[in-house]
Amino acid sequence: MLIAALPTAAGRARAYTRWALRSWRLDQTIETAELLVSELVTNAVKATGTVTCPIRSDRRDGEPSIYLCLSTFAESLLIEVWDTSDDPPHRRTASDDDENGRGLLLVQALAKDWGYESLHSGGKIVWCECLLLE
């Protein structure tokens, strides 16, 4: 799913994730997957640089975008998010008063595994694998 790098991107990605997992009859995994997708997409939007015009939430030519891909396997869901930044993701140590900075820590806690891959064409894919719940 191609998503404009807007402040609304995480919400659109969560809605797409709910729809896909319901279509695949994986309702028991929706809550965790939505949280993982939300964190990865939010980071991708920050890394790409958000579009400042909030009038429309659909993609227009020339606007920065991110890409979300969901894939299922026998026992897991693979979540991949591409952004335009070459900078690797890094976990921050957030203080108790910080409102941000816990996303990758949360991904690490909820996912079976996570990582990233730098692309020769530019940008990176940050991914995580979520076990399918029975």
C-alpha positions as CSV (number, residue, x, y, z in Angstrom):
1,M,0.0,0.0,0.0
2,L,1.4,3.4,-1.1
3,I,0.7,6.1,1.5
4,A,1.4,9.8,1.4
5,A,3.8,10.9,4.2
6,L,1.1,12.8,6.0
7,P,0.2,13.0,9.6
8,T,-2.8,10.7,8.7
9,A,-0.6,7.9,7.4
10,A,-0.6,5.8,10.6
11,G,-4.4,5.8,10.7
12,R,-4.7,4.8,7.1
13,A,-2.1,2.1,7.6
14,R,-4.0,0.7,10.6
15,A,-7.3,0.7,8.7
16,Y,-5.6,-1.2,5.8
17,T,-4.1,-3.6,8.3
18,R,-7.5,-4.3,9.9
19,W,-9.1,-4.8,6.5
20,A,-6.3,-7.2,5.3
21,L,-6.2,-9.3,8.4
22,R,-10.0,-9.6,8.5
23,S,-9.9,-10.7,4.9
24,W,-7.3,-13.3,5.7
25,R,-9.4,-14.4,8.8
26,L,-6.6,-13.4,11.2
27,D,-8.8,-11.3,13.5
28,Q,-6.9,-12.5,16.6
29,T,-3.7,-10.8,15.4
30,I,-5.3,-7.4,14.4
31,E,-4.6,-5.6,17.7
32,T,-0.9,-6.4,17.8
33,A,-0.4,-5.9,14.1
34,E,-2.1,-2.5,14.2
35,L,0.2,-1.3,16.9
36,L,3.3,-2.6,15.1
37,V,2.2,-1.0,11.8
38,S,1.4,2.2,13.5
39,E,4.9,2.5,15.1
40,L,6.7,1.6,11.9
41,V,4.6,3.9,9.7
42,T,5.0,6.8,12.2
43,N,8.8,6.4,12.1
44,A,8.8,6.1,8.3
45,V,6.8,9.4,8.0
46,K,9.2,11.1,10.3
47,A,12.2,9.7,8.4
48,T,10.7,10.7,5.0
49,G,9.5,14.1,6.1
50,T,5.8,14.8,6.3
51,V,3.9,16.7,3.8
52,T,2.7,20.0,5.3
53,C,-0.6,20.3,3.4
54,P,-3.2,18.4,5.3
55,I,-6.1,19.2,2.9
56,R,-6.0,15.9,1.1
57,S,-4.8,12.6,2.4
58,D,-4.4,10.8,-0.9
59,R,-1.0,10.8,-2.8
60,R,-0.2,13.4,-5.4
61,D,2.7,13.3,-7.8
62,G,5.9,14.7,-6.2
63,E,4.8,14.2,-2.6
64,P,6.9,12.0,-0.4
65,S,5.4,8.6,0.2
66,I,6.0,5.5,2.2
67,Y,5.0,1.9,1.4
68,L,3.5,-0.7,3.6
69,C,3.5,-4.4,2.7
70,L,1.9,-7.2,4.7
71,S,2.7,-10.8,4.0
72,T,1.5,-14.0,5.8
73,F,3.3,-17.2,6.3
74,A,2.4,-20.4,8.1
75,E,3.0,-19.0,11.6
76,S,3.7,-15.3,11.2
77,L,2.8,-12.0,9.7
78,L,5.6,-10.0,8.0
79,I,5.2,-6.2,8.2
80,E,7.5,-4.2,5.9
81,V,7.6,-0.4,5.7
82,W,9.7,1.4,3.1
83,D,10.8,5.0,3.5
84,T,13.1,7.4,1.6
85,S,15.7,7.9,4.3
86,D,19.0,6.1,4.2
87,D,19.5,6.6,8.0
88,P,19.1,3.3,10.0
89,P,16.4,3.2,12.6
90,H,17.7,3.5,16.2
91,R,16.1,2.9,19.5
92,R,16.1,5.9,21.8
93,T,16.1,5.8,25.6
94,A,13.1,7.8,26.5
95,S,12.7,9.4,29.9
96,D,9.5,9.1,31.9
97,D,8.4,12.5,30.8
98,D,9.1,12.0,27.0
99,E,6.0,11.6,24.8
100,N,8.0,10.0,22.0
101,G,10.9,7.6,21.7
102,R,9.5,4.2,22.7
103,G,8.3,3.0,19.3
104,L,11.1,0.6,18.4
105,L,11.3,-0.6,22.0
106,L,7.6,-1.5,21.7
107,V,8.2,-3.2,18.3
108,Q,11.1,-5.2,19.8
109,A,8.8,-6.3,22.8
110,L,5.8,-7.3,20.6
111,A,7.5,-8.7,17.5
112,K,9.2,-12.1,17.1
113,D,12.0,-10.3,15.3
114,W,12.6,-7.0,13.6
115,G,15.3,-5.3,11.6
116,Y,16.0,-3.1,8.5
117,E,17.6,-3.4,5.1
118,S,19.2,-0.5,3.3
119,L,18.4,-0.4,-0.4
120,H,20.9,0.3,-3.2
121,S,18.2,2.4,-4.9
122,G,17.9,4.6,-1.8
123,G,15.9,4.4,1.4
124,K,15.3,1.5,3.6
125,I,12.8,-1.2,4.6
126,V,12.1,-1.6,8.3
127,W,10.4,-4.9,9.0
128,C,9.1,-6.9,11.9
129,E,7.7,-10.4,12.2
130,C,4.6,-11.0,14.3
131,L,3.5,-14.5,15.4
132,L,0.0,-15.4,14.4
133,L,-2.1,-16.0,17.4
134,E,-4.5,-19.0,17.5
